[in-house]
Amino acid sequence: MTNPTRRTLAGGLAALGLALSNRSSAMAANAPPDMILHNGRIATLDRANPAPQAVAITAGRFSAVGDAAEILPGAGPGTQVIDLGGRRMIPGLIDNHIHIIRGGLNYNMELRWDGVRSLADAMAMLKAQVAVTPAPQWVRIVGGFTEHQFVEKRLPTLQEINAAAPDTPVFILHLYDRALLNAAALRVVGYDKNTPDPPGGEIQRGPDGTPTGLLLARPNATILYATLAKGPKLPFDYQLNSTRHFMRDLNRLGVTGAIDAGGGNQNYPDDYEVIQKLAADDQLTVRIAYNLFTQKPKAEKEDFLRWTSENKYQQGDDYFRLNGAGEMLVYSAADFEDFRVERPEMPPEMEPELEQVVRVLVQNRWPWRLHATYDQTISRALDVFEKVNREMPLGDLHWMFDHAETVSERSLERIARLGGGVAVQHRMAYQGEYFVERYGARAAEATPPVAKMLEMGVKVSAGTDATRVASYNPWVALYWLTTGKTVGGLRMAPERNTLDRETALRMMTEKVAWFSNEEGRKGQIAVGQLADIAVLDRDYFNVPGDEVQDITSVLTVVGGRVVHGAADYAGLSPPLPPAMPHWSPVNRFGGYQDRAARRGEGRNAFARAVARCCDTACGVHGHEHARAWTATTPAGKDSGFWGALGCSCWAF
C-alpha cells in the first residue's frame, strides 16, 4: 500500500507535530505538505479550532489546520490538493470493539445480509450464491443482521432454505441465539439422531430424533461456533486477500481505526500470522490495537503468564500494536447476551479464577477488557478488581468493561472510582426487541445507560462488536446512539437517554483513544495527530435521523494516504485485486448492503449488487441487465443469462 519508510517518517515527526500550534501559521516553517484538503465543512472535534477552512498533512500527520488563505499557498509541486466540494469531513471513525482480525480471515467466504431490509431480497442473494458456489464449499451467512430488520419480521424457514439449496451446505448464524443449517450442511457436519446436545446448546430434533437443522444457544453460543468451525477454511494467501477486502469495506464506511477484541477460536499467535504479515508489508488500511483473548478454559492464568512474559504491552506501531488482555479473561466470567433466555448466573469459581488472571495483568501493567452484559456480573467482577487494587494499585491502567447493557449507577460509581472505563456497542440495535420482550419497555429505556455514563464522567466510547452479534457498520451505531432506535425501527430510548450528534461522533473518534492509551494522538483533526479522515457522502449533522445509518465515505484517508475513494474521488482509490476465491460473495455483493428503501432500483439486493458489479467490471449497462434478470429469469438460470450478455463479472 505504501512506502516502507512511511512509519519511520511519521514517528520521527511525532514530537515536532505535537509541539506545533493548532493553527496554520506553524506550516510556514516546514516543507510543502503531502496533501491539502479544502473547500469543505470540516468538523475537527477540536474545541479550540472546530471549523477550519483547510487542512494540511505532512508525513502522515496533520501539519496545519486553519485558514485556506494561509494553507493553500504552502502547496508544492508534489502536494496533492483535494477539493472537498462542500462535503462534510470528519476524523476517521474508530471502532472500540470489533473482531476485525477474525472477521478478515473469513470475510471472503461470507454472504453478508447486513443492511438488507427484505427477506425476499436476502433469499434471492442466497439462491444466487448457491448457484455459483462449488462443492465442497459452503454458503455462510455469519451474523451482522437481525430478523427484525426485514419487512417480513422473520427468519427464513428451514423448508425455504432447503428449497433454495438442496445440495450446497448452507449455514446461517442469527446473532448469538441460533443457527440454521440445511440438510446438506447437517450431512457434512455429521449431526444425526445419535449426536448428543453439547453443554449449553440444543440440537432441535423432529419426532423421530432426527436433527431439523436448527441449533439453539441455551444459553451460550459454543454449539454455533463449533459447528461453523467444521466448514472449509481459506488458505493463507486467500486470507490475506480476504482481510484486505474487509478493511476496504470498513474504509468505505469511514473506519480508519479499530480495537480488536480477540474472539473464540482466535488463537495467539497462530491466527495472527495473516494480520502480522499485512502489517509487516505495510498493507493495513485500518489501524489496529489488539487484545489477547484466552482460549483455554481452566488454563487462563497459564495463557496470560505466557503472553505477558513473551510480549510487551503496546509493542508494535501506530498501525498494529498490542493493547492488553481480553475481552475473555476467564470463561467462568462470561455472561452470554442471548436475551431470549434467562440471564445466566456465573459460577462460584468466577471470583478466584478472575483474581488470578487480574493479578498477573496488574503485575505486568497490562490493561484488560472484560466482556460483561449484566450488572450482576459487573458487580462481582468489581469485587475482584477492588480486592486486587488494595494490594496492587491499578493506578493508570486503562482497563474497561465491554457491553454493560444493564450496568447500574452504583457499579458506574465503582468503575469511575477505580479509574476504569466502559466500552459500549450497538448490540441493542439488533437485539432490542428481544430485550423488551423479556424485561419490558421501561427497562430498555437506558440499556445501556450511555447518557448517564457521560453525565457521571465515566470513560466511555462506542463501537459495534461486529461481525457476528451485530454489523460492522459504524453509522448504525451512531444512528442508534442519536435516535434510540433499533434497526427494526423500535424506539427504545427516550430522547433524554440519546446523544446529540456531536457527542455521539466523539464517542467513535476521540473518546476511543483512551481505550487504546492514545489520547492526543488520534481522534481529532488537530496539528500533530495522526492524519485519518473521512469525507462523507452526506452531511452527518444535517440529514434526517433515520438516514444516519445510510452514510458512507466518498474519501477515506489513513496516515495521509487515500485508502478508499468513490464518486468524484473514485480515481484516487488504490487498486484492490478481486476477492479470492473467484466465487466469493464479495465479488458479487460486496459487504454491507445499501438499504433498498434508499436505493429504489431493481427488484432486490441481488439485482443491485450485480448491477454494481457489471457497471464497474464490464462497462455495460448493468442496471438494465439486472432489471431484465429479475423480471424474467429464475435464479437457477442466471449463469446462462449473464453469459449470453457477455457479462464477464458474472463469469468469475
C-alpha positions in Angstrom: 0.0 0.0 0.0 2.7 2.5 1.0 6.3 3.4 1.0 8.2 1.2 3.6 9.6 4.4 5.2 6.2 5.9 5.9 6.0 4.8 9.6 9.6 5.8 10.3 9.0 9.3 8.9 5.7 9.6 10.8 7.2 8.5 14.1 10.2 10.9 13.6 7.9 13.8 13.2 5.7 13.0 16.1 7.4 15.1 18.7 7.6 18.1 16.3 4.0 17.7 15.3 2.8 17.6 18.9 4.7 20.8 19.7 3.1 22.8 16.9 0.2 25.2 17.3 -3.2 24.1 16.1 -3.3 27.0 13.7 -1.9 27.1 10.2 0.9 29.5 10.9 3.1 26.6 12.0 3.2 25.3 8.5 5.3 28.2 7.2 8.5 26.8 8.7 8.0 23.3 7.2 8.5 21.8 3.8 5.4 21.7 1.4 2.8 19.3 2.8 2.0 16.0 1.1 -1.8 16.7 1.0 -4.1 19.7 1.4 -7.9 19.3 1.7 -10.1 22.4 1.4 -13.5 23.8 0.5 -15.5 21.6 2.8 -17.3 21.6 6.0 -14.6 20.3 8.4 -15.6 19.1 11.8 -12.3 18.8 13.7 -13.8 17.9 17.1 -11.1 20.2 18.4 -13.0 22.7 20.5 -10.2 25.3 20.1 -10.4 25.1 16.3 -13.8 23.5 15.4 -14.4 24.5 11.8 -11.3 25.4 9.8 -11.3 26.0 6.1 -8.4 23.8 5.2 -6.1 21.0 6.5 -2.6 20.1 5.5 -0.9 16.7 6.0 2.8 16.0 6.2 4.4 12.6 6.8 1.2 11.1 8.0 0.1 13.8 10.5 -1.8 16.9 10.4 0.7 19.7 9.9 -1.7 22.7 9.6 -5.4 23.2 10.4 -6.8 26.7 9.7 -7.5 29.3 7.0 -7.3 28.3 3.4 -5.6 31.6 2.5 -2.7 30.6 4.7 -2.6 26.9 3.9 -3.1 26.7 0.2 -0.1 28.9 -0.8 2.1 26.3 1.0 1.4 23.7 -1.6 4.4 22.5 -3.5 4.7 20.7 -6.9 4.3 17.3 -5.1 1.4 18.3 -2.9 -1.9 16.5 -3.5 -4.6 19.2 -3.3 -8.1 17.9 -2.8 -11.2 20.0 -3.3 -13.9 18.7 -0.9 -16.7 20.3 -3.0 -18.5 21.5 0.1 -18.7 18.0 1.6 -18.5 17.2 5.3 -15.1 15.9 6.6 -14.7 14.3 10.0 -11.9 12.5 11.8 -11.8 8.8 10.8 -14.1 6.6 12.8 -12.6 4.2 15.4 -14.5 1.1 16.5 -13.9 0.4 20.2 -14.7 -3.3 19.9 -14.7 -5.3 16.7 -13.4 -8.7 15.8 -11.6 -7.4 12.7 -8.8 -10.0 12.7 -11.1 -13.0 12.9 -13.6 -11.3 10.6 -10.9 -10.7 8.0 -9.9 -14.3 7.8 -13.4 -15.3 6.9 -14.8 -12.3 5.1 -14.5 -13.6 1.5 -16.4 -16.7 2.4 -19.4 -14.9 3.8 -22.6 -13.7 2.2 -23.5 -10.6 4.2 -27.1 -9.8 5.0 -26.0 -6.7 6.8 -28.3 -3.9 5.8 -30.7 -6.0 3.7 -34.3 -4.9 4.5 -36.3 -7.7 2.9 -36.2 -11.4 3.5 -37.2 -11.9 -0.1 -34.1 -9.9 -1.2 -31.9 -11.9 1.2 -33.2 -15.2 -0.1 -32.6 -14.0 -3.7 -29.0 -13.3 -2.7 -28.7 -16.8 -1.1 -30.1 -18.5 -4.2 -27.7 -16.6 -6.5 -24.7 -17.5 -4.3 -25.7 -21.2 -4.1 -25.7 -21.3 -7.9 -22.0 -20.4 -8.2 -20.6 -22.0 -5.0 -18.6 -25.1 -5.9 -18.5 -28.3 -3.9 -17.4 -28.8 -1.1 -17.7 -25.2 -0.2 -20.5 -23.8 2.0 -22.6 -20.7 1.7 -22.3 -18.9 5.0 -24.2 -16.0 6.4 -22.5 -15.3 9.7 -24.2 -12.7 11.7 -24.4 -9.0 11.3 -28.2 -8.9 10.8 -31.5 -9.5 12.7 -34.8 -10.8 11.6 -36.3 -7.5 12.8 -34.6 -5.6 10.0 -36.6 -7.5 7.4 -40.0 -6.1 6.5 -41.3 -9.6 6.9 -40.1 -9.6 10.6 -39.0 -13.2 10.4 -36.1 -15.6 9.5 -36.4 -18.0 6.6 -37.8 -21.3 7.4 -35.7 -24.5 7.1 -38.0 -25.6 4.3 -37.2 -22.3 2.4 -33.5 -22.8 2.9 -33.6 -26.4 1.7 -35.6 -25.4 -1.3 -33.0 -22.8 -2.2 -30.1 -25.0 -1.6 -30.8 -28.8 -1.9 -27.2 -29.8 -2.3 -24.9 -27.0 -1.2 -24.3 -26.7 2.5 -25.8 -23.5 4.0 -25.0 -22.1 7.5 -26.9 -19.1 8.7 -25.9 -17.6 12.1 -28.5 -15.3 13.6 -27.0 -13.1 16.4 -25.8 -15.4 19.2 -29.1 -17.2 19.6 -29.4 -19.7 16.8 -28.0 -21.2 13.6 -30.0 -22.6 10.6 -28.5 -25.4 8.6 -29.9 -27.0 5.6 -29.9 -30.8 5.1 -26.7 -30.7 3.1 -24.9 -28.9 6.0 -26.3 -31.4 8.5 -24.8 -34.2 6.5 -21.4 -32.6 6.2 -21.1 -31.8 9.9 -22.4 -35.3 10.8 -25.3 -34.4 13.1 -27.8 -37.2 13.3 -30.1 -39.0 15.8 -27.1 -40.1 17.9 -25.4 -36.7 18.2 -25.8 -35.5 21.9 -26.6 -32.0 22.8 -23.5 -30.2 24.0 -23.5 -28.3 27.3 -25.3 -25.0 26.9 -26.6 -25.8 23.5 -29.5 -27.6 21.8 -29.8 -29.5 18.5 -33.5 -29.3 17.7 -35.0 -32.6 16.6 -38.0 -33.9 14.9 -40.4 -36.5 16.4 -38.1 -39.4 15.4 -35.0 -37.7 16.9 -33.5 -36.5 13.5 -32.0 -33.0 13.7 -34.1 -30.4 11.9 -31.3 -28.0 11.2 -32.0 -25.5 14.0 -29.2 -25.1 16.6 -30.0 -23.1 19.7 -27.7 -21.4 22.2 -29.1 -22.3 25.6 -27.6 -20.1 26.9 -24.1 -20.0 25.2 -23.1 -19.9 21.6 -20.5 -22.7 21.8 -22.6 -25.1 19.6 -23.0 -22.4 17.0 -19.2 -21.7 16.7 -18.2 -25.3 17.0 -20.5 -26.1 14.1 -19.2 -23.2 12.0 -15.6 -24.3 12.6 -16.3 -27.6 10.8 -16.5 -25.8 7.5 -13.7 -25.3 5.0 -11.2 -22.6 5.6 -9.4 -20.3 3.2 -5.7 -20.9 2.5 -3.2 -18.3 3.8 -2.9 -16.2 0.6 -6.7 -16.1 0.3 -6.9 -15.0 4.0 -4.5 -12.1 3.2 -6.8 -11.1 0.3 -9.9 -11.6 2.4 -8.6 -9.3 5.2 -7.7 -6.6 2.7 -11.3 -6.7 1.3 -12.8 -6.5 4.8 -10.6 -3.5 5.6 -11.6 -1.8 2.3 -15.3 -2.1 3.2 -14.6 -0.7 6.6 -12.7 2.2 4.9 -15.8 2.7 2.6 -17.8 3.3 5.8 -15.2 5.8 7.1 -13.5 3.5 9.5 -9.8 4.2 10.0 -9.1 2.6 13.3 -10.3 -0.4 15.5 -9.6 -2.1 18.7 -9.7 -5.9 18.1 -11.3 -7.9 20.9 -9.9 -11.3 20.0 -12.6 -13.9 19.9 -13.4 -17.5 20.2 -11.2 -19.8 18.1 -8.8 -16.9 17.6 -5.6 -18.4 18.9 -2.5 -16.4 19.5 -0.1 -16.3 17.8 -1.2 -18.8 15.1 -4.3 -17.0 13.9 -2.4 -13.7 13.9 0.0 -14.6 11.1 -2.1 -13.0 8.4 -2.6 -9.7 10.1 1.1 -9.7 11.1 2.2 -10.2 7.5 -0.1 -7.4 6.3 1.3 -5.1 9.0 4.9 -6.1 8.0 4.1 -5.4 4.4 2.5 -2.1 5.1 -0.8 -3.2 3.8 -3.0 -2.3 6.7 -5.6 0.4 5.9 -7.2 0.3 9.4 -5.1 1.0 12.5 -5.5 -2.0 14.8 -4.9 -2.2 18.5 -5.4 -5.8 19.5 -6.3 -7.6 22.8 -5.4 -11.2 23.5 -8.4 -13.4 24.3 -7.9 -16.6 26.4 -8.7 -19.8 24.5 -8.4 -22.5 27.2 -11.0 -22.9 30.0 -9.3 -23.6 33.3 -5.9 -22.7 31.9 -6.5 -19.0 31.5 -3.8 -18.0 34.0 -1.2 -20.0 32.1 -2.2 -18.2 28.9 -1.6 -14.8 30.4 1.5 -15.8 32.2 3.0 -16.9 28.9 1.7 -14.0 26.9 2.9 -11.3 29.4 6.4 -13.0 29.5 6.7 -13.2 25.7 5.2 -9.9 24.7 5.3 -6.3 25.9 2.3 -4.1 26.3 2.0 -1.6 23.4 4.6 -3.4 21.3 4.2 -2.5 17.6 3.5 0.8 16.0 0.7 3.3 15.1 -0.8 0.7 12.7 -0.6 -2.5 14.7 0.0 -2.7 18.4 -0.7 -4.8 21.4 -3.5 -3.3 23.6 -3.6 -5.7 26.5 -5.8 -8.6 27.6 -9.5 -9.7 26.9 -12.3 -9.5 26.2 -12.3 -13.0 27.6 -10.2 -13.2 30.7 -11.7 -16.4 32.3 -14.5 -18.5 30.9 -16.3 -18.6 34.3 -17.0 -14.8 34.0 -18.6 -15.0 30.5 -22.3 -14.0 30.7 -23.6 -14.6 27.2 -26.0 -11.9 25.9 -28.9 -14.0 24.4 -31.9 -12.1 25.7 -34.2 -14.9 24.5 -33.1 -16.9 27.5 -32.8 -16.2 31.2 -29.7 -14.3 32.5 -27.0 -16.9 33.2 -25.7 -17.0 36.8 -21.9 -17.0 37.0 -20.4 -20.0 38.9 -18.8 -19.6 42.3 -15.3 -20.2 40.8 -15.6 -16.9 38.9 -14.0 -14.8 41.5 -10.9 -16.9 42.4 -10.2 -17.6 38.7 -10.6 -14.0 37.7 -8.5 -12.8 40.6 -5.6 -15.0 39.5 -5.6 -13.5 36.0 -6.1 -9.9 37.1 -3.1 -10.2 39.4 -0.9 -11.4 36.5 -2.1 -8.5 34.4 -1.6 -5.8 37.1 1.8 -7.2 38.0 2.8 -6.8 34.3 1.0 -3.5 33.9 -1.3 -4.9 31.1 -4.7 -3.2 30.7 -7.7 -5.5 30.2 -11.2 -5.5 28.9 -13.8 -7.8 30.3 -17.0 -9.0 28.5 -19.9 -8.3 30.8 -23.5 -7.9 29.7 -25.3 -7.8 33.1 -24.8 -5.7 36.2 -24.7 -8.8 38.4 -21.6 -10.0 36.6 -20.1 -6.5 36.6 -20.6 -6.1 40.4 -18.9 -9.4 41.1 -16.0 -8.6 38.9 -15.6 -5.2 40.6 -15.4 -7.0 43.9 -12.3 -8.8 42.5 -10.8 -5.6 41.0 -11.2 -3.7 44.2 -9.6 -6.6 46.2 -6.6 -6.7 43.9 -6.4 -2.9 43.9 -6.0 -2.8 47.7 -2.8 -4.9 47.4 -1.6 -4.0 43.9 -2.9 -0.5 43.0 -4.3 -0.4 39.5 -3.2 3.2 39.0 -3.4 4.4 35.5 -4.1 1.1 33.8 -6.7 1.7 31.1 -9.0 -1.3 32.0 -12.6 -1.5 31.0 -15.9 -3.4 30.8 -17.3 -4.3 27.5 -21.0 -4.0 26.6 -22.5 -3.3 30.1 -26.1 -3.3 28.9 -27.7 -3.4 32.4 -24.9 -1.8 34.4 -26.2 0.1 37.5 -25.4 3.6 38.7 -23.8 2.0 41.7 -21.4 0.0 39.5 -20.6 3.0 37.4 -19.6 4.9 40.5 -17.3 2.0 41.4 -15.8 1.9 37.9 -15.1 5.6 37.9 -13.5 5.4 41.4 -11.1 2.7 40.2 -10.2 4.6 37.1 -11.9 2.2 34.6 -14.0 2.7 31.5 -17.0 1.2 29.7 -16.9 0.3 26.0 -20.5 0.2 24.7 -21.6 -1.3 21.4 -24.8 -1.1 19.3 -25.9 -4.7 20.2 -29.2 -3.4 21.3 -29.9 -2.0 17.8 -30.1 -5.7 16.8 -31.4 -7.3 20.0 -33.6 -4.6 21.4 -36.9 -6.3 20.5 -35.8 -9.4 22.4 -34.8 -7.4 25.4 -38.1 -5.5 25.5 -40.0 -8.8 25.2 -38.2 -10.3 28.2 -37.6 -7.3 30.5 -40.2 -4.7 29.3 -40.0 -1.3 27.6 -39.2 0.6 30.8 -36.1 -1.5 31.5 -34.9 -0.9 27.9 -35.0 2.9 28.1 -31.4 3.1 29.3 -29.8 -0.2 28.0 -27.0 0.6 28.3 -27.2 3.9 30.1 -24.8 5.8 27.9 -26.1 9.3 28.7 -25.8 8.6 32.4 -22.3 7.3 32.0 -21.3 10.6 30.3 -23.1 12.6 33.0 -21.2 10.8 35.7 -17.8 11.4 34.0 -17.1 7.7 33.3 -14.7 7.0 30.5 -16.9 5.7 27.7 -16.7 5.1 24.0 -18.7 3.3 21.3 -18.2 0.5 18.8 -20.0 -2.4 17.1 -18.9 -5.8 18.4 -19.0 -7.0 14.8 -19.0 -9.2 12.9 -21.4 -11.7 14.3 -23.7 -10.3 17.0 -24.1 -7.0 15.1 -23.0 -5.4 11.8 -19.6 -3.6 11.4 -21.3 -0.5 10.0 -20.4 2.3 12.5 -23.2 4.5 11.2 -25.8 2.1 12.6 -24.1 2.6 15.9 -24.3 6.4 15.5 -28.0 6.1 14.4 -28.7 4.0 17.5 -26.9 6.5 19.8 -28.7 9.5 18.4 -32.2 8.2 17.8 -32.6 5.4 20.4 -34.0 3.1 17.7 -33.2 -0.5 16.6 -32.6 -1.3 13.0 -36.1 -2.7 13.0 -37.4 0.8 13.9 -38.4 0.2 17.5 -37.9 3.3 19.6 -36.2 2.0 22.8 -34.5 5.0 24.4 -36.4 8.3 25.1 -34.8 11.5 23.9 -33.3 12.1 27.4 -31.2 8.9 27.0 -30.0 9.6 23.5 -27.0 11.7 22.5 -26.7 14.7 20.3 -24.8 14.1 17.0 -21.5 15.7 18.0 -21.3 13.9 21.3 -22.1 10.6 19.5 -19.4 11.3 16.9 -16.9 11.9 19.7 -17.8 8.5 21.1 -16.4 6.9 18.0 -13.4 9.1 17.5 -11.6 11.0 20.2 -13.1 9.1 23.1 -11.9 5.7 21.8 -8.3 6.9 22.1 -8.4 6.5 25.9 -9.3 2.8 25.4 -6.1 2.2 23.4 -4.0 4.6 25.6 -3.6 7.0 22.6 -5.2 10.3 23.8 -4.0 13.2 21.9 -2.6 11.0 19.1 -5.8 10.4 17.1 -9.5 11.0 17.0 -9.4 14.7 16.2 -8.3 16.8 13.2 -5.6 18.7 15.1 -1.9 19.5 14.4 0.3 16.7 15.4 -2.4 14.0 15.4 -2.4 11.1 13.0 -4.0 12.2 9.7 -7.0 9.9 9.5 -10.2 11.4 7.9 -13.4 10.5 6.2 -15.2 12.7 3.7 -18.9 11.8 3.8 -21.5 11.3 1.0 -23.9 13.4 3.0 -23.7 15.8 6.0 -24.0 13.7 9.2 -25.0 16.8 11.1 -28.0 17.7 8.9 -29.5 14.5 7.4 -32.8 13.2 8.9 -32.1 10.9 11.9 -33.2 7.7 10.1 -30.6 8.4 7.3 -27.6 8.5 9.6 -27.4 4.7 9.2 -27.0 5.1 5.4 -24.0 7.4 5.4 -20.8 6.2 3.6 -17.5 7.8 2.9 -16.5 9.0 -0.5 -12.9 9.6 0.5 -11.1 7.9 3.4 -7.5 8.8 4.3 -5.3 6.9 6.8 -2.0 8.4 7.7 -2.2 10.9 4.9 -2.8 8.1 2.3 -6.0 7.6 0.4 -7.3 4.1 1.2 -10.8 4.5 -0.4 -12.4 6.7 -3.0 -15.8 6.8 -4.5 -17.9 9.2 -6.6 -15.7 12.2 -7.5 -12.8 10.6 -5.8 -13.0 7.1 -7.3 -9.9 7.8 -9.4 -7.9 8.2 -6.1 -8.9 4.8 -4.7 -5.9 2.4 -4.7 -6.4 -0.8 -6.7 -7.5 -3.9 -4.9 -7.4 -7.4 -6.5 -10.6 -9.3 -6.9 -11.8 -11.3 -3.9 -10.4 -14.8 -3.7 -11.7 -17.4 -4.4 -13.3 -16.3 -7.7 -16.8 -17.4 -6.4 -16.6 -15.3 -3.3 -19.8 -13.5 -2.4 -17.7 -10.3 -2.1 -17.2 -10.2 -5.9 -20.9 -10.0 -6.4 -22.5 -8.4 -3.4 -19.7 -6.6 -1.5 -20.2 -6.3 2.2 -22.7 -4.0 3.9 -25.8 -3.6 1.7 -27.4 -0.3 0.9 -30.9 -0.2 2.2 -33.4 -0.9 -0.6 -35.6 1.9 0.6 -32.9 4.4 -0.3 -31.6 2.8 -3.5 -35.0 2.4 -5.1 -33.6 0.5 -8.1 -34.0 -3.1 -9.1 -36.3 -5.7 -7.5 -33.8 -7.0 -4.9 -30.4 -6.7 -3.4 -29.0 -9.2 -5.8 -30.1 -7.1 -8.8 -28.4 -4.1 -7.3 -25.2 -5.9 -6.5 -24.9 -7.4 -9.9 -25.7 -4.1 -11.5 -22.8 -2.6 -9.5 -20.6 -5.4 -10.5 -21.4 -5.1 -14.2 -21.1 -1.3 -14.3 -17.7 -1.5 -12.6 -16.1 -4.6 -14.1 -17.7 -4.8 -17.5 -18.6 -1.3 -18.5 -22.0 -2.4 -19.7 -25.5 -1.3 -18.6 -25.6 -3.4 -15.5 -28.8 -1.9 -14.1 -30.7 -2.7 -17.2 -29.4 -6.2 -17.2 -30.3 -6.7 -13.5 -33.8 -5.5 -14.1 -34.2 -7.8 -17.0 -32.9 -10.7 -15.0 -35.2 -10.1 -12.0 -38.2 -9.7 -14.2 -37.7 -12.7 -16.5 -35.2 -15.2 -15.3 -35.3 -17.7 -12.4 -32.3 -17.8 -10.1 -31.2 -21.2 -11.3 -30.7 -19.8 -14.8 -28.6 -16.9 -14.0 -25.3 -18.2 -15.4 -26.6 -18.7 -18.9 -28.4 -15.3 -18.9 -25.3 -13.4 -17.9 -23.1 -15.5 -20.1 -25.3 -14.7 -23.1 -25.0 -11.0 -22.3 -21.2 -11.3 -22.2 -21.1 -10.1 -18.6 -17.5 -11.0 -17.6 -18.0 -10.2 -13.9 -20.7 -13.0 -13.7 -18.2 -15.4 -15.3 -15.7 -15.3 -12.4 
